[in-house]
Amino acid sequence: MLPNTLSVGFPGTDASSMINQLQGIAVSAGAACHAGGISISSVLEAMKVPVVLAQGTLRISTGRETTNQEIESAVQQLAGAYSQLKS
């Protein structure tokens, strides 16, 4: 497996809510907390990513030891979390 990083946006959600739904997956938010509030990543802002998408963006990284099974499990959890938050 080639180590890499993927940025995925979940429209209509916020990254913190997505992260709270996940179990055993190391992801980071595309947002950072500033003075108790949430702001979007400066990189996403510079790329003119719409706020509704940027607020729900997660950074997901893989390493050399990441297995296909771990990736498939993460995809299922992400899809489930997004579905739950959107309903």
Secondary structure as a PSIPRED ss2 file (coil, helix, strand):
# PSIPRED VFORMAT (PSIPRED V4.0)

   1 M C   1.000  0.000  0.000
   2 L C   1.000  0.000  0.000
   3 P C   1.000  0.000  0.000
   4 N E   0.000  0.000  1.000
   5 T E   0.000  0.000  1.000
   6 L E   0.000  0.000  1.000
   7 S E   0.000  0.000  1.000
   8 V E   0.000  0.000  1.000
   9 G E   0.000  0.000  1.000
  10 F C   1.000  0.000  0.000
  11 P C   1.000  0.000  0.000
  12 G C   1.000  0.000  0.000
  13 T C   1.000  0.000  0.000
  14 D C   1.000  0.000  0.000
  15 A H   0.000  1.000  0.000
  16 S H   0.000  1.000  0.000
  17 S H   0.000  1.000  0.000
  18 M H   0.000  1.000  0.000
  19 I H   0.000  1.000  0.000
  20 N H   0.000  1.000  0.000
  21 Q H   0.000  1.000  0.000
  22 L C   1.000  0.000  0.000
  23 Q C   1.000  0.000  0.000
  24 G C   1.000  0.000  0.000
  25 I C   1.000  0.000  0.000
  26 A C   1.000  0.000  0.000
  27 V E   0.000  0.000  1.000
  28 S E   0.000  0.000  1.000
  29 A E   0.000  0.000  1.000
  30 G C   1.000  0.000  0.000
  31 A E   0.000  0.000  1.000
  32 A E   0.000  0.000  1.000
  33 C E   0.000  0.000  1.000
  34 H E   0.000  0.000  1.000
  35 A C   1.000  0.000  0.000
  36 G C   1.000  0.000  0.000
  37 G E   0.000  0.000  1.000
  38 I E   0.000  0.000  1.000
  39 S E   0.000  0.000  1.000
  40 I E   0.000  0.000  1.000
  41 S C   1.000  0.000  0.000
  42 S H   0.000  1.000  0.000
  43 V H   0.000  1.000  0.000
  44 L H   0.000  1.000  0.000
  45 E H   0.000  1.000  0.000
  46 A H   0.000  1.000  0.000
  47 M C   1.000  0.000  0.000
  48 K C   1.000  0.000  0.000
  49 V C   1.000  0.000  0.000
  50 P C   1.000  0.000  0.000
  51 V H   0.000  1.000  0.000
  52 V H   0.000  1.000  0.000
  53 L H   0.000  1.000  0.000
  54 A H   0.000  1.000  0.000
  55 Q C   1.000  0.000  0.000
  56 G C   1.000  0.000  0.000
  57 T E   0.000  0.000  1.000
  58 L E   0.000  0.000  1.000
  59 R E   0.000  0.000  1.000
  60 I E   0.000  0.000  1.000
  61 S E   0.000  0.000  1.000
  62 T E   0.000  0.000  1.000
  63 G C   1.000  0.000  0.000
  64 R C   1.000  0.000  0.000
  65 E C   1.000  0.000  0.000
  66 T C   1.000  0.000  0.000
  67 T C   1.000  0.000  0.000
  68 N H   0.000  1.000  0.000
  69 Q H   0.000  1.000  0.000
  70 E H   0.000  1.000  0.000
  71 I H   0.000  1.000  0.000
  72 E H   0.000  1.000  0.000
  73 S H   0.000  1.000  0.000
  74 A H   0.000  1.000  0.000
  75 V H   0.000  1.000  0.000
  76 Q H   0.000  1.000  0.000
  77 Q H   0.000  1.000  0.000
  78 L H   0.000  1.000  0.000
  79 A H   0.000  1.000  0.000
  80 G H   0.000  1.000  0.000
  81 A H   0.000  1.000  0.000
  82 Y H   0.000  1.000  0.000
  83 S H   0.000  1.000  0.000
  84 Q H   0.000  1.000  0.000
  85 L H   0.000  1.000  0.000
  86 K H   0.000  1.000  0.000
  87 S C   1.000  0.000  0.000
